[in-house]
Each structure stands twice: as structure tokens, then as C-alpha cells.
Amino acid sequence: MKVSLSTIDYLIIAIYLVTTMGIGLFLSGGMKSGKDFFLGGRRLPWWAIGMSLVATDIGGTDIIGVGGATYQYGIASANFEWIGCVPIMIVAAFVFIPFFYRTGIYTIPEYMEKRFNVSVRTVLACCWLAFMACNIGIMLFASAKMVSGMIDLSSLSHYCISTFGHADWNWDTMICIWVTAILVGIYTSVGGLAAVVYTDAIQCTVMIAGCLMILVIGIYQIGGIQQFKKELDLIAVKNQTDVQKEDPSSNEVTDQNRSLVVPVSSNSPFVWPGILFGLAFILSPAYWIGNQAIVQRSLGAKNEFQAKASYIWGAVLKSVIPIIVTIPALIAVIKFPNLEDGDQAFPHLVSELLPVGLRGLFLAAFIAALMSSIDSYLNSAATIVTNDLYSRFINPDASDKRLLFIGRTMTILLVIWGIFFAHYISTLQSGIYAIFQTLMAFFQGPALAVLMTGLFWKRATGIGAFAGFLSGICCSVSLYALNQPAVYKMLGTEPLFQIPDPFLYFSIWAFLVAMSVIIIVSFFTTPEPQEKLQYLYSRRFQQGENK
């Protein structure tokens, strides 16, 4: 749905983009070494890191996607923040982040070599790099598709067709891809992690303000909080009546709009076993303590205390996110009850609720959310290439200035790759976006198993970790394949999982398989030497306390 914008709206968006670019370029003046580029010189303040954590995790696609999921399935999607983020961020702040900070590492794969061997480091680095590189293109495409779907760019498209030809291209989307990639690429390649963190802090502020604006205006137009509750009650009664018409014996509660705990019998992808075991116990810990794009920010803090404080501050902000994203989606359920696509909930709210000027502010917030995720993955992917591949295998004696040059070069190359990959995705009919959204569930469960055994079990060996990681990935990929219609129909079987998008279950089984293989193989292989065991959690933490 196109959102009608005035000159004032465009001016607000332009001011935001210029301000973001200016800050990113200003911070480039202090870039003198690889440490400055990859860790911000370890001079970053806790408040900026915390806001960057939130901005990195909640992109523009997440605002639209979570809003759409809430429109379709209710506020159970809020569990991804309240259960999937806040608890593990608090635990990570006091347990894991101080440990990683004391080891002095740049990347999580680097720790894997210190604890295990170079094979574990390399395979984990390659998996994260493949995911990040592809996700850069996916986010560019998905973001551009959403922006072009909300802003009328027909005049620019006609100009591009008349100038370059290729009338079969979706020029609206391509223009957005190029503009976003160039803007983000410039300040990320020049300013490094510091530019990413400080611009993310601005983007987090604008994003929260934009969503809060939708929430307040929407509640006001409905008639206040009490009227909002009454409208949801009426919808619940109607849903219950519809269910009983189809099945008079049914006593199923159908007020899914306000149900955080969803029964297993529901057709929702957010049923409680998946949320508890797949999200809270596996995907969330793997994401918040093992995702390079997340952990790297805290490693750039001024000191250990500020690294911990950044995660606490991020958790406080994350506890607010479900309110400002899911409640507007419920407002859309009341005001626009017949949308065929839940992802259109936020565009409809922007178009119908916001006056001239405020539409530009919200779209600036939306663009901010898009840019914050892309710049984070750009910087982290460049860090992995430079530190885990280039300086490890190609040029181990590279100087700081050389690493700075390689980091900037890799950022530019990843931007170019992202543009071409986003264009490739745009030529496909369907499927690629969903596949790569499931990709993280493929290897995060096995990665968590490797990380946990490496941190807490001294008998874990590098061979066991390597075998367990690959076995877990094979398990999750196999489960995904066996749940595809083309595969299970060919085999004459039923799908393994009855709910849509069962990625939470993939992570559970992949984690269990990886953990089992690590334990079994480790018992049959030679224990790691003492120099490796100094990177166990207990020993390294005690060393830090005694300093």
C-alpha cells in the first residue's frame, strides 16, 4: 500500500539521512588501526552499545514481520522479545559477556580456536560469514521491497527505464536497494564499528519514537484504552462463535489476540513447546551469546562494567519493543479486520492514522530500522573475513594499518555482493526469503552446543566439537527437507511438523544431536592439553577475578 507523502515528509526523511551520514563520516577521523575499526578502539559507551543491540536485532523487516505475525496470530509473537531476549540478555550480562571481554577476542570463532582448534574456528566462521553475506542481500531486497511498496517512486522508475532500458526490472525496488546500500556502505566502511554503534543509537531512538507515535494515535482514535479492550472482547466473542458454528462440541479458547501461551493444538507457529524449548533454551542463547553481529558490540566497550551495562540497558529497551510493535498490530485488527496480508498492517496504519509530517517521521524510523540491521551485519562479516580468515591464513603478520585497509575493502566488497545478490533474489518467484530466514535455525543450535561444551566441560575436544557441529547442521537441514511438500510426497509420508514454519523445532533437534555427538566423540578422543583448558569459563573467570 502506497503512503501519500508531502514535501515536509520528504524533507524530514532527507534530514534524517543526511544527519546519519554526517555522524558516520565524522567518526572516521579516529580510525587508525584494525582495533579502531573492528572494536571502536574499545572506547564505546554502554548506552550507545545497548541501543545498537536493540537496533541491530529489530530491523525494518522485523517491524513489518512481527506486526504481520501479531495481526495473524496475536501477541504470542511478543514472546520473541519477553522470553527470547530479555532473560538471556540479563544472564549474558553477568555470565558470558565479562568472560568474552576478558579473553580479549575480536570474534566468537577466534575463541573456538583458543578452546578447541583451528578447524572448529574455520567452520564456524564460514557458516557465520555465509549467513551474514546472504542476509545482507536479503535485507537489502526485503527492505527495498517494503520501502518501494510504501513510497511512490514511479517517476524515478520511468526515468531509469528511459535511460538504462530493462523495462522488465522492478526499478522501484532496485532504486531503493542501490540507495540503501550506498548510504550504509559509505559510513560503515569509513567509520567502522564506532560509526555503526553511534548511528544505531540514533536509529533506535527514531524507531522507538515512530512506533510509539503510531501506538498513541491509534489508541486515541479508537477511543482510549478501555474502548480498545472492549473491541478486542468483541472480536474474541465473534471468533468463539465462528469456531462453535464449525464444531459445536469445541470448547477451544479463540482469543488468540491476547494469548501469550498458545496451546500445541493451535495452527500458530508460536505454540508454547517451541517457544520454551526452541526459543528460550536454544535460539536465544545462541543469538545473544554466540552471534558475532551482537557480541562484537559489547567487546568494543570502554571496560568490563560498561560491557555488562550495555546488555542490561538493551534488555530494558527490549522489554518495551513488544508494546510498541504488537499493540499497533492489534489496533490494525480492529480498524482493518479484513486484510489479506498481515504485513500490510503497519503501512495501513501509517496511511490512515498519521497526518502530513508525521508520516515522514515514521518512514524515517522505518528506514532507520532497515539501515541498522544492514550496517551491523556488514561490519561483523568484514570482521570475520579479516580476523578469522585473512589474518589467520593469508597474512598472519599483517600490521594494524593493513588490517584496517582489509576491513574497509571487505566492507565495500560485501556491499557490492549484497547489491548483486539482492538483484538475484528479485528475479526469483518465491521461496528464497523463507529459506534464508530458516538458515539461522540450521546452525545456531549446533553452534550453541559447541559453545556451551567449550565453556563448561573440560572433557570436550576439538574433534568432538567439529563432528558435533557438522552433525547438528546435517540434522536440521534434513528435518527441513523432510518437511517440504515435494520431499514427503515423493516419499509417501506425512510432514514431520504440522505447524507452519517449524524452525523452532529444527533448532531443538539440531542442538540435541550436536550435543550428543560432541559428548560421544569427546570420550573416544584424546583430551585437550592444559593450554586449551585455560579457556574454560571457570578458569578464565577466576584468573580475571584474581587480577
C-alpha positions as CSV (number, residue, x, y, z in Angstrom):
1,M,0.0,0.0,0.0
2,K,1.5,3.3,-1.1
3,V,1.7,6.0,1.6
4,S,1.0,9.6,0.3
5,L,3.9,11.8,1.3
6,S,4.2,15.6,1.2
7,T,7.2,17.9,0.7
8,I,7.5,18.1,4.5
9,D,7.6,14.3,4.8
10,Y,10.4,14.0,2.2
11,L,12.3,16.8,3.9
12,I,12.2,15.0,7.3
13,I,13.4,11.8,5.7
14,A,16.2,13.7,3.9
15,I,17.3,15.5,7.2
16,Y,17.5,12.1,8.9
17,L,19.6,10.5,6.2
18,V,22.0,13.5,6.0
19,T,22.4,13.5,9.8
20,T,23.2,9.8,9.9
21,M,25.7,10.1,7.1
22,G,27.3,13.1,8.7
23,I,27.8,11.3,12.1
24,G,29.2,8.2,10.4
25,L,31.7,10.3,8.4
26,F,32.7,12.4,11.4
27,L,33.7,9.3,13.4
28,S,36.0,8.2,10.6
29,G,38.6,10.7,11.7
30,G,39.7,8.4,14.6
31,M,40.3,5.3,12.5
32,K,44.0,4.5,12.7
33,S,44.1,0.7,13.2
34,G,42.1,-2.5,12.9
35,K,41.2,-2.3,16.6
36,D,39.6,1.1,16.0
37,F,37.7,-0.3,13.0
38,F,36.5,-3.6,14.4
39,L,36.1,-2.7,18.1
40,G,35.7,1.1,18.1
41,G,39.1,1.3,19.8
42,R,37.4,-0.2,22.9
43,R,36.1,3.3,23.7
44,L,32.4,2.8,23.2
45,P,29.9,3.8,26.0
46,W,27.4,1.4,27.4
47,W,24.3,3.5,26.5
48,A,25.2,3.6,22.8
49,I,26.1,-0.2,22.7
50,G,22.8,-1.1,24.3
51,M,20.8,0.9,21.8
52,S,22.8,-0.6,19.0
53,L,22.0,-4.1,20.2
54,V,18.3,-3.2,20.0
55,A,18.6,-1.6,16.6
56,T,20.6,-4.5,15.2
57,D,18.0,-7.0,16.4
58,I,14.9,-5.1,15.3
59,G,15.2,-4.2,11.7
60,G,12.5,-2.7,9.5
61,T,11.6,-6.2,8.2
62,D,11.1,-7.2,11.8
63,I,8.7,-4.3,12.5
64,I,6.6,-5.3,9.5
65,G,7.0,-9.0,10.1
66,V,6.3,-9.0,13.8
67,G,3.4,-6.7,13.2
68,G,2.1,-9.0,10.5
69,A,2.5,-12.1,12.7
70,T,0.6,-10.3,15.5
71,Y,-2.2,-9.4,13.1
72,Q,-2.5,-13.0,12.1
73,Y,-1.7,-15.0,15.3
74,G,-2.0,-12.5,18.2
75,I,0.5,-11.2,20.7
76,A,2.2,-14.6,21.2
77,S,4.8,-13.1,18.8
78,A,5.8,-10.8,21.7
79,N,7.4,-13.9,23.3
80,F,10.3,-13.4,21.0
81,E,11.2,-10.3,23.0
82,W,9.9,-11.0,26.5
83,I,11.0,-14.7,26.6
84,G,13.5,-14.8,23.8
85,C,15.6,-11.7,24.5
86,V,15.2,-10.1,28.0
87,P,16.0,-13.1,30.2
88,I,19.1,-14.3,28.3
89,M,20.4,-10.7,27.9
90,I,20.4,-10.4,31.7
91,V,22.2,-13.7,32.1
92,A,24.7,-12.9,29.4
93,A,25.4,-9.5,31.1
94,F,26.6,-11.2,34.3
95,V,28.0,-14.5,33.0
96,F,29.1,-14.6,29.4
97,I,30.0,-11.0,28.3
98,P,32.5,-10.5,31.1
99,F,34.2,-13.7,30.2
100,F,34.5,-12.9,26.5
101,Y,35.7,-9.4,27.3
102,R,38.5,-10.7,29.5
103,T,39.7,-13.1,26.8
104,G,40.5,-10.1,24.5
105,I,39.0,-11.7,21.5
106,Y,37.6,-10.0,18.4
107,T,35.3,-12.7,17.3
108,I,33.5,-15.8,18.7
109,P,35.2,-18.1,16.1
110,E,38.5,-16.8,17.5
111,Y,37.5,-18.1,20.9
112,M,36.8,-21.5,19.4
113,E,40.3,-21.9,18.2
114,K,41.7,-20.9,21.6
115,R,39.5,-23.5,23.3
116,F,39.5,-26.2,20.6
117,N,41.3,-25.9,17.3
118,V,41.5,-24.1,14.0
119,S,39.1,-26.4,12.3
120,V,36.3,-25.5,14.7
121,R,37.1,-21.8,14.3
122,T,37.1,-22.0,10.5
123,V,33.9,-24.0,10.0
124,L,32.0,-21.7,12.4
125,A,33.5,-18.6,10.8
126,C,32.5,-19.8,7.3
127,C,28.9,-20.6,8.5
128,W,28.5,-17.2,10.0
129,L,30.1,-15.5,7.0
130,A,27.8,-17.3,4.6
131,F,24.7,-16.4,6.6
132,M,25.7,-12.8,7.0
133,A,26.7,-12.3,3.4
134,C,23.5,-13.8,2.1
135,N,21.5,-12.0,4.8
136,I,22.9,-8.6,3.7
137,G,21.4,-9.2,0.2
138,I,18.2,-10.5,1.7
139,M,17.8,-7.5,4.0
140,L,18.6,-5.1,1.2
141,F,16.0,-6.7,-1.1
142,A,13.3,-7.1,1.6
143,S,13.9,-3.6,2.9
144,A,13.8,-2.1,-0.6
145,K,10.7,-4.0,-1.4
146,M,8.9,-2.6,1.7
147,V,10.1,0.9,1.1
148,S,9.1,0.9,-2.6
149,G,5.8,-0.6,-1.5
150,M,5.1,2.4,0.7
151,I,6.6,5.3,-1.3
152,D,5.7,6.2,-4.9
153,L,8.9,6.1,-7.0
154,S,7.1,5.8,-10.4
155,S,8.7,9.0,-11.8
156,L,12.2,7.7,-11.0
157,S,11.4,4.3,-12.4
158,H,10.3,5.8,-15.7
159,Y,13.5,7.8,-15.9
160,C,15.6,4.7,-15.3
161,I,13.7,2.8,-17.9
162,S,14.2,5.5,-20.5
163,T,17.9,5.9,-19.6
164,F,19.0,2.3,-19.0
165,G,16.3,0.2,-20.5
166,H,15.4,-3.2,-18.8
167,A,11.7,-2.4,-18.6
168,D,11.2,-5.9,-17.1
169,W,13.2,-4.9,-14.0
170,N,11.4,-3.8,-10.8
171,W,13.0,-0.4,-10.8
172,D,11.2,0.9,-7.7
173,T,12.9,-1.9,-5.7
174,M,16.3,-1.6,-7.5
175,I,16.5,2.1,-6.7
176,C,15.9,1.5,-3.0
177,I,18.5,-1.3,-3.0
178,W,21.2,1.0,-4.5
179,V,20.4,4.0,-2.3
180,T,20.3,2.0,0.9
181,A,23.5,0.0,0.1
182,I,25.4,3.1,-0.9
183,L,24.4,5.1,2.2
184,V,25.1,2.3,4.6
185,G,28.2,1.2,2.8
186,I,29.8,4.6,3.0
187,Y,29.6,5.3,6.7
188,T,30.2,1.6,7.7
189,S,33.3,1.3,5.5
190,V,34.7,4.6,6.7
191,G,33.7,4.7,10.4
192,G,33.8,1.0,11.3
193,L,32.1,-0.3,14.5
194,A,32.0,3.2,16.1
195,A,30.0,4.6,13.2
196,V,27.7,1.6,13.3
197,V,27.1,1.9,17.1
198,Y,26.5,5.6,17.2
199,T,24.3,5.7,14.2
200,D,22.4,2.8,15.5
201,A,21.8,4.7,18.7
202,I,20.1,7.5,16.7
203,Q,18.2,4.9,14.6
204,C,17.0,3.2,17.8
205,T,15.7,6.5,19.2
206,V,13.9,7.4,15.9
207,M,12.5,3.8,15.6
208,I,11.0,3.8,19.1
209,A,9.6,7.3,18.7
210,G,8.0,6.3,15.3
211,C,6.3,3.2,16.6
212,L,5.2,4.9,19.9
213,M,3.6,7.6,17.8
214,I,1.5,5.0,15.9
215,L,0.5,3.4,19.2
216,V,-0.6,6.6,20.9
217,I,-2.5,8.0,17.9
218,G,-4.1,4.6,17.2
219,I,-5.4,4.2,20.8
220,Y,-6.7,7.8,20.8
221,Q,-8.6,7.3,17.6
222,I,-10.2,4.1,18.8
223,G,-11.5,5.9,21.9
224,G,-9.0,5.1,24.6
225,I,-7.6,2.1,26.4
226,Q,-11.0,0.9,27.7
227,Q,-12.6,1.1,24.3
228,F,-9.6,-0.8,22.9
229,K,-10.2,-3.6,25.3
230,K,-13.9,-3.7,24.5
231,E,-13.1,-4.0,20.8
232,L,-10.8,-6.9,21.4
233,D,-13.5,-8.6,23.6
234,L,-16.0,-8.3,20.7
235,I,-13.5,-9.9,18.3
236,A,-12.9,-12.7,20.8
237,V,-16.6,-13.4,21.1
238,K,-17.0,-13.4,17.3
239,N,-14.1,-15.8,16.9
240,Q,-15.5,-18.2,19.5
241,T,-18.9,-18.1,17.8
242,D,-17.4,-18.9,14.4
243,V,-15.5,-21.9,15.9
244,Q,-18.6,-23.3,17.5
245,K,-20.5,-23.0,14.3
246,E,-18.0,-25.2,12.6
247,D,-17.6,-27.5,15.5
248,P,-20.4,-27.3,18.2
249,S,-18.5,-29.6,20.6
250,S,-15.4,-27.3,20.6
251,N,-14.5,-25.6,23.8
252,E,-11.3,-24.2,22.4
253,V,-10.4,-20.7,23.6
254,T,-10.0,-18.5,20.5
255,D,-8.9,-15.2,22.0
256,Q,-5.5,-15.6,20.4
257,N,-5.1,-11.9,20.0
258,R,-4.3,-11.6,23.7
259,S,-2.9,-15.1,24.5
260,L,0.8,-15.3,25.2
261,V,0.7,-19.0,25.8
262,V,-0.5,-20.8,22.7
263,P,-1.6,-24.5,23.0
264,V,0.0,-27.2,21.0
265,S,-3.2,-27.8,19.1
266,S,-3.1,-24.3,17.6
267,N,-2.2,-23.7,14.0
268,S,0.1,-20.9,15.2
269,P,3.9,-21.2,14.7
270,F,4.3,-19.8,18.3
271,V,3.0,-22.8,20.3
272,W,4.4,-23.0,23.8
273,P,6.8,-26.0,23.4
274,G,8.6,-24.3,20.5
275,I,8.7,-21.0,22.4
276,L,10.0,-22.6,25.6
277,F,12.5,-25.2,24.3
278,G,13.3,-23.9,20.9
279,L,13.4,-20.2,21.5
280,A,14.2,-19.7,25.2
281,F,16.6,-22.5,25.7
282,I,18.4,-22.7,22.3
283,L,17.9,-19.9,19.7
284,S,18.0,-17.0,22.1
285,P,21.2,-18.1,24.0
286,A,22.8,-18.9,20.6
287,Y,21.9,-15.5,19.3
288,W,22.8,-13.3,22.3
289,I,26.0,-15.0,23.3
290,G,27.1,-16.6,20.0
291,N,26.1,-14.2,17.3
292,Q,29.1,-12.2,16.1
293,A,27.0,-9.2,15.0
294,I,25.6,-9.0,18.6
295,V,28.6,-9.8,20.8
296,Q,31.0,-7.7,18.8
297,R,29.4,-4.5,20.2
298,S,30.0,-5.3,23.8
299,L,33.6,-6.2,23.1
300,G,34.1,-2.6,22.0
301,A,33.0,-1.2,25.4
302,K,35.3,1.0,27.4
303,N,35.6,-1.5,30.2
304,E,34.1,-4.7,31.5
305,F,31.5,-2.9,33.6
306,Q,30.3,-0.9,30.6
307,A,30.1,-4.1,28.5
308,K,27.8,-5.6,31.1
309,A,25.8,-2.4,31.5
310,S,25.2,-2.3,27.7
311,Y,23.4,-5.7,27.8
312,I,21.3,-4.6,30.8
313,W,20.3,-1.3,29.1
314,G,19.5,-3.3,25.9
315,A,17.3,-5.6,27.9
316,V,15.4,-2.7,29.4
317,L,14.7,-1.3,25.9
318,K,13.8,-4.7,24.5
319,S,11.1,-5.1,27.2
320,V,9.4,-2.1,25.6
321,I,9.6,-3.2,22.0
322,P,6.7,-5.7,22.1
323,I,4.4,-3.0,23.4
324,I,5.1,-0.5,20.6
325,V,5.1,-3.1,17.8
326,T,2.4,-5.7,18.8
327,I,-0.2,-3.3,20.2
328,P,-0.3,-1.2,16.9
329,A,-0.9,-4.5,15.1
330,L,-3.9,-5.2,17.3
331,I,-5.1,-1.7,16.5
332,A,-4.9,-2.7,12.9
333,V,-7.0,-5.8,13.7
334,I,-9.7,-3.5,15.0
335,K,-9.6,-0.9,12.3
336,F,-8.7,-3.1,9.3
337,P,-10.1,-6.6,10.1
338,N,-10.1,-8.0,6.6
339,L,-6.5,-7.5,5.4
340,E,-5.4,-10.5,3.3
341,D,-1.8,-9.9,4.2
342,G,-0.9,-9.2,7.8
343,D,2.3,-7.5,6.7
344,Q,0.2,-4.6,5.4
345,A,-0.9,-3.7,8.9
346,F,1.7,-1.1,9.5
347,P,1.5,0.5,6.0
348,H,-2.3,0.9,6.5
349,L,-1.8,2.4,9.9
350,V,0.7,4.9,8.6
351,S,-1.5,5.9,5.7
352,E,-4.8,6.1,7.7
353,L,-3.7,7.4,11.1
354,L,-0.8,9.8,10.6
355,P,-1.1,13.4,9.3
356,V,1.4,15.1,6.9
357,G,4.8,15.4,8.6
358,L,4.3,12.5,11.0
359,R,4.3,10.1,8.0
360,G,7.7,11.3,7.1
361,L,8.9,10.8,10.7
362,F,7.6,7.2,10.8
363,L,9.1,6.4,7.4
364,A,12.4,7.9,8.7
365,A,12.0,5.5,11.7
366,F,11.3,2.6,9.4
367,I,14.4,3.4,7.2
368,A,16.4,3.7,10.4
369,A,15.4,0.2,11.4
370,L,16.4,-1.1,8.0
371,M,19.8,0.5,8.0
372,S,20.7,-0.5,11.5
373,S,20.5,-4.2,10.7
374,I,22.3,-4.0,7.4
375,D,25.3,-1.9,8.8
376,S,25.7,-4.3,11.7
377,Y,26.0,-7.4,9.5
378,L,28.3,-5.6,7.1
379,N,30.7,-4.7,9.8
380,S,30.6,-8.1,11.5
381,A,31.0,-10.0,8.2
382,A,34.1,-7.9,7.4
383,T,35.4,-8.6,10.9
384,I,35.1,-12.3,10.4
385,V,36.8,-12.2,7.0
386,T,39.7,-10.1,8.2
387,N,40.4,-11.7,11.6
388,D,39.3,-15.3,11.1
389,L,40.4,-15.9,7.5
390,Y,42.8,-13.2,6.2
391,S,45.0,-12.6,9.3
392,R,44.8,-16.3,10.3
393,F,45.6,-18.0,6.9
394,I,46.8,-15.4,4.4
395,N,48.8,-12.8,6.3
396,P,49.3,-13.6,10.0
397,D,51.9,-10.8,10.4
398,A,49.6,-8.1,8.9
399,S,50.0,-4.6,10.6
400,D,47.1,-2.7,12.1
401,K,47.0,-0.4,9.2
402,R,46.9,-3.3,6.8
403,L,44.0,-4.9,8.8
404,L,42.2,-1.5,8.7
405,F,42.6,-1.5,4.9
406,I,41.4,-5.1,4.5
407,G,38.4,-4.4,6.8
408,R,37.3,-1.4,4.7
409,T,37.9,-3.2,1.5
410,M,35.9,-6.2,2.6
411,T,33.0,-3.9,3.7
412,I,32.9,-2.4,0.2
413,L,33.1,-5.8,-1.5
414,L,30.2,-7.1,0.8
415,V,28.1,-4.0,-0.2
416,I,28.7,-4.8,-3.9
417,W,27.9,-8.5,-3.2
418,G,24.8,-7.5,-1.4
419,I,23.5,-5.4,-4.3
420,F,24.0,-8.2,-6.8
421,F,22.6,-10.9,-4.5
422,A,19.5,-8.7,-3.8
423,H,19.1,-8.2,-7.5
424,Y,19.3,-12.0,-8.0
425,I,16.7,-12.6,-5.3
426,S,14.4,-10.1,-7.0
427,T,14.4,-12.3,-10.2
428,L,13.1,-15.4,-8.3
429,Q,9.5,-16.2,-7.9
430,S,9.4,-17.2,-4.3
431,G,11.0,-19.2,-1.5
432,I,14.5,-17.7,-1.1
433,Y,13.5,-15.3,1.6
434,A,11.8,-18.0,3.7
435,I,14.8,-20.4,3.2
436,F,17.3,-17.9,4.5
437,Q,15.2,-16.9,7.4
438,T,15.3,-20.5,8.4
439,L,19.1,-20.7,7.8
440,M,19.9,-19.3,11.3
441,A,17.9,-22.1,12.9
442,F,20.0,-24.6,10.9
443,F,23.3,-23.9,12.6
444,Q,22.6,-21.8,15.7
445,G,21.5,-24.9,17.7
446,P,24.8,-26.8,16.9
447,A,26.8,-23.6,17.4
448,L,25.3,-23.3,20.9
449,A,26.2,-26.9,21.7
450,V,29.8,-26.3,20.7
451,L,30.0,-23.1,22.7
452,M,28.4,-24.5,25.9
453,T,30.6,-27.6,25.9
454,G,33.7,-25.4,25.2
455,L,32.9,-23.1,28.1
456,F,31.8,-25.5,30.8
457,W,33.0,-29.1,30.0
458,K,36.8,-29.7,30.2
459,R,36.5,-33.1,28.6
460,A,35.1,-31.6,25.3
461,T,37.6,-32.0,22.5
462,G,38.1,-30.2,19.2
463,I,37.4,-33.3,17.2
464,G,34.2,-33.8,19.1
465,A,33.1,-30.2,18.7
466,F,33.8,-30.3,14.9
467,A,31.9,-33.6,14.4
468,G,29.0,-32.4,16.6
469,F,28.7,-29.1,14.8
470,L,28.5,-30.7,11.4
471,S,26.2,-33.4,12.6
472,G,23.8,-30.9,14.0
473,I,23.7,-28.9,10.8
474,C,23.0,-32.1,8.8
475,C,20.2,-32.9,11.2
476,S,18.5,-29.5,10.9
477,V,18.8,-29.5,7.1
478,S,17.4,-33.0,6.9
479,L,14.4,-32.1,9.1
480,Y,13.8,-29.0,6.9
481,A,14.0,-31.1,3.7
482,L,11.6,-33.8,5.1
483,N,9.1,-31.1,5.9
484,Q,8.9,-29.9,2.3
485,P,5.9,-31.0,0.3
486,A,8.0,-32.1,-2.7
487,V,10.0,-34.4,-0.5
488,Y,7.5,-36.0,1.8
489,K,5.0,-36.5,-1.1
490,M,7.7,-38.2,-3.1
491,L,8.5,-40.5,-0.1
492,G,4.8,-41.1,0.5
493,T,5.0,-39.8,4.1
494,E,3.4,-37.1,6.2
495,P,5.2,-33.9,7.1
496,L,7.2,-34.2,10.3
497,F,5.7,-31.0,11.8
498,Q,2.1,-29.8,11.5
499,I,2.7,-26.1,12.3
500,P,3.8,-23.6,9.7
501,D,7.5,-22.6,9.7
502,P,8.6,-25.1,12.4
503,F,12.1,-23.6,12.6
504,L,12.0,-23.6,16.4
505,Y,11.7,-27.4,16.4
506,F,14.6,-27.6,13.9
507,S,16.8,-25.9,16.4
508,I,15.8,-28.2,19.3
509,W,16.7,-31.4,17.5
510,A,19.8,-29.9,15.9
511,F,21.1,-28.9,19.3
512,L,20.4,-32.3,20.9
513,V,22.1,-34.2,18.0
514,A,25.1,-31.9,18.1
515,M,25.4,-32.2,21.9
516,S,25.1,-36.0,21.8
517,V,27.8,-36.3,19.1
518,I,30.2,-33.9,21.0
519,I,29.9,-36.0,24.2
520,I,30.3,-39.3,22.5
521,V,33.2,-38.4,20.2
522,S,35.0,-36.5,23.0
523,F,35.0,-39.6,25.2
524,F,36.7,-41.5,22.4
525,T,39.3,-38.9,21.6
526,T,42.4,-37.5,23.3
527,P,41.6,-34.8,25.9
528,E,42.7,-31.2,25.1
529,P,46.0,-30.0,26.6
530,Q,46.2,-27.7,29.6
531,E,46.8,-24.6,27.4
532,K,43.4,-25.1,25.9
533,L,41.7,-25.7,29.2
534,Q,42.7,-22.3,30.4
535,Y,39.8,-21.0,28.3
536,L,37.2,-22.9,30.3
537,Y,34.8,-20.5,31.9
538,S,35.7,-21.3,35.5
539,R,39.5,-21.0,35.0
540,R,39.4,-17.8,32.9
541,F,36.9,-16.1,35.1
542,Q,39.0,-16.9,38.2
543,Q,42.1,-15.5,36.5
544,G,40.1,-12.3,35.8
545,E,39.0,-12.1,39.4
546,N,42.5,-12.5,40.8
547,K,44.0,-9.8,38.6
